[in-house]
């Protein structure tokens, strides 16, 4: 089972939810380290697609391969599009790979075997009704043509949480990535002022997650969800060995992250400590 990480450092240079940049950088390194440690312990192959700075910051981790894929991302792409690095990584890794966010933990081999042995065109973490996404439409309502021309209804409820995401259908993958890149690049030019000042703005929940749901429905794709159903995700995740630490709250849980890493891999913990001690005072 081939897993993929992406680490685009450009979004770490802008204000997001008021969390200090250096704290975000160090925190992300700790979470990526724990994610890699769990993946390797479960027997997964995991590769990194990063920019040059990201590859240097995560260079101590035991990836099976490291690629400077994100150095080729367009500079005009606004860093507020956090998921852009994921898109370039998915394209480079190709069909069959499963991208997981740096704060996602695959803890059991049986979960990897289930993913590898199931039939699917598209895989994601879980379904979200996505009513809370509506606040993001402050951006899209100013430029409705950008998304509508690519078949995305920004106000239609329903989305796939993409803490984990992958494609086996090459045509579906190509359609998804082309639409995301087109929308993100066009909005980077049209709405740069709003994006510059939108500290709490997360447009990717629309063009990454809501779009994934609508595209798969139109295509009649076979969708596999790591966490099926509308409720009980916490219990299901624990049972199958899957965890996703979401939102800026994860920076409040760094002590737990460090402790878990120390228990799983003291060697990775020590190397990560050396990297982070000069970045953050924590």
C-alpha positions as CSV (number, residue, x, y, z in Angstrom):
1,X,0.0,0.0,0.0
2,X,1.6,3.3,-1.2
3,X,0.9,6.4,0.9
4,X,1.8,9.9,-0.1
5,X,2.6,13.0,2.0
6,X,2.9,16.5,0.6
7,X,4.5,19.4,2.4
8,X,4.1,22.8,0.8
9,X,5.7,25.4,3.0
10,X,4.4,28.5,1.3
11,X,1.1,28.5,3.2
12,X,3.0,28.5,6.5
13,X,4.3,32.0,5.7
14,X,0.8,33.6,5.9
15,X,-1.5,34.2,8.9
16,X,-3.9,31.4,9.5
17,X,-6.2,31.5,12.5
18,X,-3.8,33.7,14.3
19,X,-1.3,30.9,15.1
20,X,2.3,32.0,14.9
21,X,4.2,30.9,11.8
22,X,7.2,29.4,13.6
23,X,4.8,27.5,15.9
24,X,3.0,26.2,12.9
25,X,6.2,25.1,11.2
26,X,7.5,23.2,14.3
27,X,4.1,21.7,15.0
28,X,3.7,20.4,11.5
29,X,7.1,18.8,11.6
30,X,6.1,16.9,14.8
31,X,2.8,15.7,13.2
32,X,4.4,14.6,10.0
33,X,7.0,12.7,12.0
34,X,4.3,10.9,13.9
35,X,2.4,10.2,10.7
36,X,5.4,8.6,9.1
37,X,6.3,6.6,12.2
38,X,2.8,5.1,12.3
39,X,2.8,4.4,8.6
40,X,6.1,2.6,8.7
41,X,5.1,0.7,11.8
42,X,2.0,-0.5,9.9
43,X,4.2,-1.7,7.0
44,X,3.2,1.0,4.5
45,X,5.4,2.5,1.7
46,X,5.2,6.2,2.1
47,X,6.7,8.9,-0.2
48,X,7.1,12.7,0.2
49,X,6.3,15.3,-2.4
50,X,7.6,18.7,-1.1
51,X,9.3,22.0,-2.0
52,X,13.0,22.3,-1.3
53,X,12.4,23.8,2.1
54,X,9.8,21.2,3.1
55,X,12.2,18.4,2.0
56,X,14.9,19.9,4.2
57,X,12.6,20.2,7.2
58,X,11.4,16.6,6.9
59,X,14.7,15.2,5.6
60,X,15.3,13.2,8.8
61,X,12.2,11.1,8.4
62,X,12.4,7.6,6.9
63,X,10.4,8.2,3.7
64,X,10.8,5.5,1.0
65,X,11.4,8.4,-1.5
66,X,11.4,12.2,-1.6
67,X,10.5,14.3,-4.6
68,X,10.8,18.0,-5.1
69,X,7.5,18.1,-7.0
70,X,6.2,21.3,-5.3
71,X,9.1,23.4,-6.5
72,X,7.3,23.5,-9.9
73,X,4.1,24.9,-8.5
74,X,3.1,28.3,-10.1
75,X,4.3,31.2,-8.0
76,X,1.1,33.1,-8.8
77,X,-1.0,30.5,-6.9
78,X,-2.1,32.1,-3.6
79,X,-0.8,30.3,-0.5
80,X,-4.3,30.5,1.0
81,X,-5.0,27.5,-1.2
82,X,-3.6,25.0,1.4
83,X,-4.5,21.9,-0.6
84,X,-2.6,22.9,-3.8
85,X,0.5,20.9,-2.8
86,X,-1.7,17.9,-2.3
87,X,-3.0,18.2,-5.9
88,X,0.5,18.4,-7.4
89,X,1.5,15.4,-5.2
90,X,-1.5,13.3,-6.3
91,X,-0.7,14.0,-9.9
92,X,2.9,13.1,-9.5
93,X,2.2,9.9,-7.5
94,X,-0.4,8.7,-10.0
95,X,-3.4,6.5,-9.7
96,X,-3.5,4.0,-6.9
97,X,-1.6,6.0,-4.3
98,X,-3.5,7.4,-1.3
99,X,-2.5,10.8,-0.1
100,X,-2.9,11.4,3.7
101,X,-2.5,14.7,5.4
102,X,0.5,15.2,7.8
103,X,-1.9,15.0,10.8
104,X,-3.4,11.7,9.7
105,X,-2.3,8.5,11.4
106,X,-2.7,5.0,9.9
107,X,-2.1,2.7,12.9
108,X,-3.0,-0.8,11.7
109,X,-1.8,-3.1,8.9
110,X,-5.4,-4.4,8.5
111,X,-6.5,-0.9,7.4
112,X,-3.9,-0.9,4.7
113,X,-5.0,-4.3,3.6
114,X,-8.6,-3.3,3.4
115,X,-7.8,-0.3,1.3
116,X,-5.6,-2.3,-1.1
117,X,-8.1,-5.2,-1.4
118,X,-11.3,-3.1,-1.9
119,X,-12.7,-2.0,-5.3
120,X,-12.9,1.8,-5.6
121,X,-12.4,4.6,-8.1
122,X,-12.1,7.2,-5.4
123,X,-11.3,7.1,-1.7
124,X,-11.8,9.7,0.9
125,X,-11.9,10.0,4.7
126,X,-15.7,10.5,5.2
127,X,-18.8,12.3,4.0
128,X,-19.7,15.7,5.5
129,X,-23.0,17.5,5.1
130,X,-20.8,20.7,4.9
131,X,-23.3,23.3,6.0
132,X,-20.5,25.1,7.8
133,X,-18.7,25.5,4.5
134,X,-21.2,28.3,3.6
135,X,-19.1,31.0,5.2
136,X,-16.4,30.4,2.6
137,X,-18.8,31.5,-0.2
138,X,-17.9,35.1,0.6
139,X,-15.1,34.4,-1.9
140,X,-17.0,32.4,-4.5
141,X,-20.1,34.5,-4.6
142,X,-18.0,37.4,-5.8
143,X,-16.8,35.4,-8.8
144,X,-19.5,32.8,-9.5
145,X,-18.4,32.0,-13.1
146,X,-15.1,30.6,-11.9
147,X,-16.6,27.5,-10.3
148,X,-19.9,27.3,-12.3
149,X,-17.9,27.0,-15.6
150,X,-16.2,23.9,-14.1
151,X,-19.4,22.2,-13.0
152,X,-19.2,23.1,-9.3
153,X,-22.2,24.4,-7.4
154,X,-20.6,26.1,-4.4
155,X,-23.8,26.2,-2.4
156,X,-24.9,22.6,-2.8
157,X,-24.5,20.7,0.5
158,X,-22.4,17.5,0.6
159,X,-18.6,17.0,0.6
160,X,-15.9,14.4,1.1
161,X,-13.4,15.2,3.9
162,X,-10.0,14.6,2.1
163,X,-7.7,13.9,5.1
164,X,-7.2,10.8,3.0
165,X,-7.8,10.9,-0.8
166,X,-6.9,8.8,-3.7
167,X,-7.9,7.8,-7.2
168,X,-7.7,4.6,-9.2
169,X,-9.7,6.0,-12.2
170,X,-7.2,8.1,-14.2
171,X,-9.9,10.0,-16.0
172,X,-11.6,11.0,-12.8
173,X,-8.3,12.0,-11.3
174,X,-7.5,14.2,-14.3
175,X,-10.9,15.9,-14.3
176,X,-10.6,16.6,-10.6
177,X,-7.1,18.0,-10.6
178,X,-7.6,20.1,-13.7
179,X,-10.7,21.7,-12.2
180,X,-9.0,22.4,-8.9
181,X,-5.9,23.9,-10.5
182,X,-8.0,26.1,-12.8
183,X,-10.2,27.4,-10.1
184,X,-7.4,28.1,-7.6
185,X,-5.2,29.8,-10.2
186,X,-8.0,32.0,-11.5
187,X,-9.2,33.0,-8.1
188,X,-5.6,33.8,-7.1
189,X,-5.7,36.6,-9.6
190,X,-9.3,37.8,-9.3
191,X,-9.5,37.7,-5.4
192,X,-6.0,38.3,-4.3
193,X,-7.0,41.2,-1.9
194,X,-9.6,39.1,-0.1
195,X,-7.2,36.1,0.0
196,X,-4.4,38.2,1.5
197,X,-6.6,39.4,4.3
198,X,-8.7,36.3,4.9
199,X,-7.0,34.9,8.0
200,X,-9.8,32.5,8.7
201,X,-10.7,31.8,5.0
202,X,-10.4,28.2,3.9
203,X,-11.5,28.1,0.2
204,X,-10.3,24.5,-0.3
205,X,-13.2,23.1,1.6
206,X,-15.3,24.2,-1.5
207,X,-13.0,23.5,-4.5
208,X,-11.3,20.5,-2.9
209,X,-13.9,18.8,-0.8
210,X,-17.3,19.9,-2.0
211,X,-16.1,19.5,-5.6
212,X,-14.9,15.9,-5.0
213,X,-18.4,14.9,-3.8
214,X,-20.2,16.5,-6.8
215,X,-17.7,15.2,-9.4
216,X,-17.9,11.6,-8.1
217,X,-21.7,11.7,-8.0
218,X,-21.8,12.9,-11.6
219,X,-19.3,10.3,-12.8
220,X,-21.0,7.5,-11.0
221,X,-17.7,6.6,-9.3
222,X,-17.2,3.8,-6.9
223,X,-16.4,5.6,-3.7
224,X,-14.8,4.1,-0.6
225,X,-14.9,6.0,2.6
226,X,-12.5,5.3,5.4
227,X,-15.2,6.3,7.9
228,X,-18.6,5.4,6.5
229,X,-21.9,6.7,7.9
230,X,-22.9,10.1,9.3
231,X,-22.2,9.4,13.0
232,X,-19.9,7.4,15.1
233,X,-16.7,8.4,13.3
234,X,-14.7,8.5,16.5
235,X,-15.6,5.0,17.4
236,X,-15.1,3.7,13.9
237,X,-11.7,5.4,13.6
238,X,-10.5,3.9,16.8
239,X,-11.7,0.4,15.8
240,X,-10.0,0.4,12.4
241,X,-6.8,2.3,13.5
242,X,-7.3,5.7,11.8
243,X,-6.9,9.1,13.3
244,X,-7.1,12.7,11.9
245,X,-6.2,15.6,14.2
246,X,-8.0,18.5,12.6
247,X,-8.1,22.3,12.8
248,X,-5.7,24.6,14.6
249,X,-6.5,22.8,17.8
250,X,-3.8,20.3,17.0
251,X,-1.2,22.9,18.1
252,X,-2.7,22.6,21.6
253,X,-2.1,18.9,21.5
254,X,1.6,18.8,20.7
255,X,2.6,17.3,24.0
256,X,0.4,14.2,23.2
257,X,1.9,14.1,19.7
258,X,5.5,14.1,21.1
259,X,4.7,11.5,23.7
260,X,3.1,9.2,21.1
261,X,6.1,9.6,18.8
262,X,8.5,8.8,21.7
263,X,6.6,5.6,22.4
264,X,6.6,4.5,18.7
265,X,10.0,5.6,17.6
266,X,12.5,7.1,20.1
267,X,15.0,7.5,17.1
268,X,12.6,9.6,15.1
269,X,11.6,11.5,18.2
270,X,15.2,12.5,18.9
271,X,15.9,13.6,15.3
272,X,12.7,15.6,15.3
273,X,13.6,17.3,18.6
274,X,16.9,18.4,17.1
275,X,15.2,19.9,14.1
276,X,12.5,21.7,16.1
277,X,14.3,23.0,19.1
278,X,15.7,26.0,17.1
279,X,12.4,26.7,15.4
280,X,10.0,26.9,18.4
281,X,10.5,27.5,22.1
282,X,8.1,24.7,22.9
